[in-house]
């Protein structure tokens, strides 16, 4: 069953009665997080996210149980960060096979603890039970001031579109390891790190919140192009992206040169970079950029929000083309995640 089918059914049959539940700010499928009115100044932000029992990095033999503990925290904090909310804590569900070892369980718990320390948050409680395959699911709670909230339906005409970090490194790394390509050591180290230790851009989002400059926000979980389409659709706006401004890591550019392909193939590949797209007030962009520079953190303007509801890509060659809906689509075209990564790079 397609994810889009599930979302459409939920939106239709579980629609929230605004009169009965006036504290619910966001529509049920409008954002990865639910936004609830907490008081006159603050919103409560709630999100839930599960991780695969065997994510790509584990299938490639790069990570173990401890990193799975990291992942379940990172995935939920990333959604909270895309709303410019400050994490309050997480509820956790752990489904464990009966033959799961105590050693591996401790490793997962240590990984969860390490991630919580990294993001200055905690586990509030949760549930456990026996299952056939390992299941890890988190529910994160966050708080956002009303003038700091960013949501995927919040982009405004004239906003500058910015992204944190580098885009496409996960796709390039996944492709390289799936295809067993011999890499120079400096590239291999960067690619291994991208697969093993993804980071939620929480510190970056706190800067956006500090300047009260953000409008739209979405983390790049399905790919830059797919998530730009989601942002535009929910905000009912258009988007123009400049290909040459997309922040692609030098290692990815070098890898693309090795393969004699365009690095943009990786930038518009699968999700997994866990960076965030924000749309921000153009009048405050200079101050935001300067703050990021002071803190030695990366943020890049890659385009702008437009009134006309179309998505365009201005290529490095100077052409203007439609921005293709390209990335992870949660459909049934592929039997494995690996197959999808390879196809996006090679087609």
N, C-alpha and C positions, 0 to 999 in steps of 0.2 A: 504494500500500500504506500502511495506517495505521501511524503510529509505534508505537501501542500493540501492534499485531500483531508488529512487529519486536522490541519489548522483551520481549513474552511468549515469543517463540520463542528469543531469546537466553537468557532466564532458565531456560527448560525444558531446552534442549539444551547450554548451555555452563555449567551449574551447577558451582560450584567444589567440589572434594573437600576438605572441611575437614581430614581426616586427612593427606592428601598435601600440602596447602598450608596449614599451620597459621598462617602469618604473615599470611594474608589475613583482615582483620578484617571488612570489609563484603561483603555479598552483591553479586553482579555488577550488579544493576539497582536496588539499594536507595538509591543516592545518585549525584549527578553525578560524584563523585570516587571513586577507589579508595583504601581506607585499608589500609596495610600496617604491620605491627609492625616498627619499626626497631631499637629496643632497649628496655631496661626503662622508660625515661621518655618515649620519643618515638614518634610515628607518622610514616610517610612518606605524604603525600597526593599522588595523581597524578590529573590530569584532562586531557581532550582536548576541544577545541572548534574547529569550523570556522566561518567566516563566509561569508555569501552573496557571490557574485562581484559582485553589484550590490545592496547593501542599500538600504533605503528612502530614506535620506538622499541616496544617490548618484542614485537614480532621480528624485528630486525636484530634482536639480541643486545640492545644498547642499555636497557633499564631493567630494574627489578622491582620488588614490592615497595621499597621506600619511595621511589619516584612516582608510583601510582598514588601514594598518599599525598605527595606534592600536587599531582595533577588535579585531584578532586577539589582541593582548596583553590588552586590557581583558576580553574575553570569558572568557579562561582565568583571569586573576587574580580575576575575580568568583567563579568556582567555588571557588578556593582560599580566598578570603575568607569564603565561606559556611561553611567548615569551621574558621574561626579559625586557619588555618595561615599560616605565614610563607613567602612565595615563595623558592624556591632558584634557579629558572631555568626556561627554556622550551626545548623542542625545536620546530623550525618546519619545516613542509612548505610549499614554494612551487611551485605548478603554474602555469607561464607559457605563454601562447600564443606561437607562433613570431614573430608580428608585434608583440609587446609592446615598447614603446619603452624604451630605456635610461633616458630621463628619468623615465618613470613608475616604473620599477623602483627608481631612486634615491629617489624620493619615498616609496615604500612602505617602503624600508629606513630612511629618516630618520624616518618615522612610528613604526616599530617601536622605533628607538633612543630616541626621545623618550618613548614609553610605558614602556620599560624603566627609564629614568632616573627617571620619575615614581614608579614603584613599587619602586625600588631592587632591580631584578632584572636578568637578562641572558639573552641567547640562548646556549644551550649547544652547539647544533649542529642538524642536521636533514637535509633532502633537497630536491632540486629536480628538476623534469623538465618537458618540454613537454606541454601539454594543450590542449584546444580552447577552454576557458574558464578565466579566472583562478581559481585555488584557493589559499586561505590556510587553513592548519590548524596549530594549536598544541597542544603537550602541555606542561602546566605541572607542575612538581614543587614541593611545599611540605613544611614540617615543622611538626608540631603536638605540643605536650606532651600527654600522655595525659589530664591533668585540665583541658585547655583545648579539646579537640576538640568541634566541633558538627557534627551530621549530620542529615539529614532524617528519620532513624528514631530520633532521640534525645529528642524532646519528652516531657515528663513531666507527669502530672496536677498541676495547681496552678501550672504555669509561667505567667509573664506573657509574652504575645506582643507583640513589639516590631518596628518596622520602622525602617530608616534612611531619612533624606531625605524626599522628597516622592513620592507615588504618583499615577500617571495623567498626568503631564506629557507623556510620549512619545505616549500615545494621543491626547491633545488636540492636540498639535502635528502628529502625522501626519494626523489628520482635517482640521485647518485647512488644511494645505498641499495635501492631496489634493483637497479641495473648493474650493481657491483662494479662501478666505474672506479678505476685506479685514480686517486686524487693526490695532488701535492699535500704535504703534511699541514701547511698553514690553512688550506681550504678545508681539509678533512676535520681539523680541530674545530673550526667555526661551524661546520655542518653537524658534527656530533653534538655540540653544545646546543644548537637550535632544536634538535630532536629530543635531547635529554632534559633540558632545563628551560622550557618556555616560561616567560615571566608575564604576569598581569601588570598592565601599565597603571598601577594605582598612584604612584608618586606623580606621574605626569598628569593624571586626572585631578589631583589635588591642586596643581598649579592653575589648571583651567578654572577650577572652582574658586580659587583665591581671587582671581581677577573678575569673577562673575561675568564671564565673557561667552560661555558656551550656550548653544541652542540645541543642535542635533548631536547625537552620540550613538555609536554602535561599535561593538568590538568585532574584529575581523576573524570570525570563526568559520565562515564558509568561503572566504576569498574576497579580495578587494573589490572586484567588479560586482559579484553577487550582493555583497553587503551595501555597496553604493546604490544598487537598484532597490534594495529593501528600504534604505534611508529615503530615497527619492519618492518611492511609492507611498510610504506612510506619512511623509511630510507634504505630499502633493506639490512637489517642486521639480525643477529640472536641475541637471548637473553638467558642468563642463570640467573635464580633467585634462591636464597637460602631461602627456606621456613622459617627456624629458625631465619633469619635476618629481616623478615617483621615486622615493628613496630606496634604491636597490643597493644592497651591500656590495662593496668591491669584490668580495669573494664570489658572489653570485655572477657578477659581470664577467669575471675571469673564467668561471666555470662555463658560462654560456659561450664564451669565445672558444673554449676547448671543443664544445659540441657544434660550433658554427651555427648557433641559433641566437635568437633575440632574448636578452634577459627579461624582456617584458612578458615572455611566455611564463616565466616563474612568478612574476609580480601578479599576473592575472590567473594564477593556478589555484590550487586547493587552499583552503583555510589552514590555520595552524600557527601563524605568526603571533597571534594573541595581542596584536597591536590594536589601537583604537582610532576610529575615524571620528573627529569632532567637526562641527561647523560652528564658527565663532564670529563674533562681531568684528567686522573689518577695522573699526576704529580702535580696537584694543589689541589687534594682532601684533603690532610693533612691541608693545610692553610684554606680551606673552612670550614672544620670540626672544626678547632680551633676557627674561627670567630663565628660560630654558638654557640659554647660552651660559648664564652665570652658574647654573647648577650642572653644567656639562651633560645635559640631557638632550636627546634628539627629538625635534618636531619639525615637520616640513609642510609648507603650503603646496597643495597639488592641484587646486582648482577653485571653482566658486559655484555657489548655488544660484540658479536662474529661475525666472518666473515661468518661462515656457517649459512645459513638462516633457522634456526630452533629455536623454543622456548622450553626451557627445565626448569623444576623445580627440584631442588635437595631437596628432602623431608627431614624432621627431622629424618627419619629412615635411611637415607643414600642412598635411592633409587633415580634414575634419571628417571623422567617420562615427557611426553609432557605437556607443560603448556596449560591447557584447555582454549578454548575461552569461558569464563564464566563471566556473568555479564549482564548488561542491553543491549539488542540487538535491541530495537525499532522494534520488529516484532509483529506479530498478535497472538502469542501463549497465551497471557494473556488478560483478559478483564479489569483488573485493575492493578495498580502499586503495590498495596498490595499483590495481588495474586502472582506477579512475585517475590517479596521479600521473601515471605514464601516458594515458590517453590525452589528458589536458596539455601535457608538454609536447607531445609528438604530433597532434592533429593540426 
